[in-house]
Structure formats: C-alpha cells, structure tokens
Amino acid sequence: MDDQKHSVFQELVKLAVLVWSAAMLTSSYMGFFQKMDPTFIASLLSGTLASYGISRSQNGNGDNKPKEKKE
C-alpha cells in the first residue's frame, strides 16, 4: 500500500510541474513577464512531457536522418 501511495504522489508532483511550467511559459509568451528567461521553464516542460512519453517529432518522416538527394 505504501508503494501505491508513493506512485500516486510521484504522478501528482509531475502533473503539478507540468501545469506550472506550461502556465509560466504561456504567460511569458503572452507578455506578462517581460524580463523572464523562458529557457529553464521550457526545459522543465519538455522533461516532464518526456517522462510521460511525449516528445517532439523530427522532419515529419519519422526518422532523425536528413533525406539524401538522389542524382
């Protein structure tokens, strides 16, 4: 039972970081914080999304290698 409580707490913390970082980044881009550097908050957001298995796609073709030109 203690392991289940730990898992729920862990998910709640990740969710809180996700919501907070998304809200801070959005408010920064909307102009509410003129002197805030969004780099750290963006890294928190991308790290939290990665912990849920969500990542940014590359090139739209599914692989990370650039297409080679055929001559």
Residue, then its C-alpha position, 0 to 999 in steps of 0.5 A: m500500500d505504501d508503494q501505491k501511495h508513493s506512485v500516486f504522489q510521484e504522478l501528482v508532483k509531475l502533473a503539478v510541474l507540468v501545469w506550472s511550467a506550461a502556465m509560466l511559459t504561456s504567460s511569458y509568451m503572452g507578455f506578462f513577464q517581460k524580463m523572464d528567461p523562458t529557457f529553464i521553464a521550457s526545459l522543465l516542460s519538455g522533461t516532464l512531457a518526456s517522462y510521460g512519453i511525449s516528445r517532439s517529432q523530427n522532419g515529419n518522416g519519422d526518422n532523425k536522418p536528413k533525406e539524401k538527394k538522389e542524382 
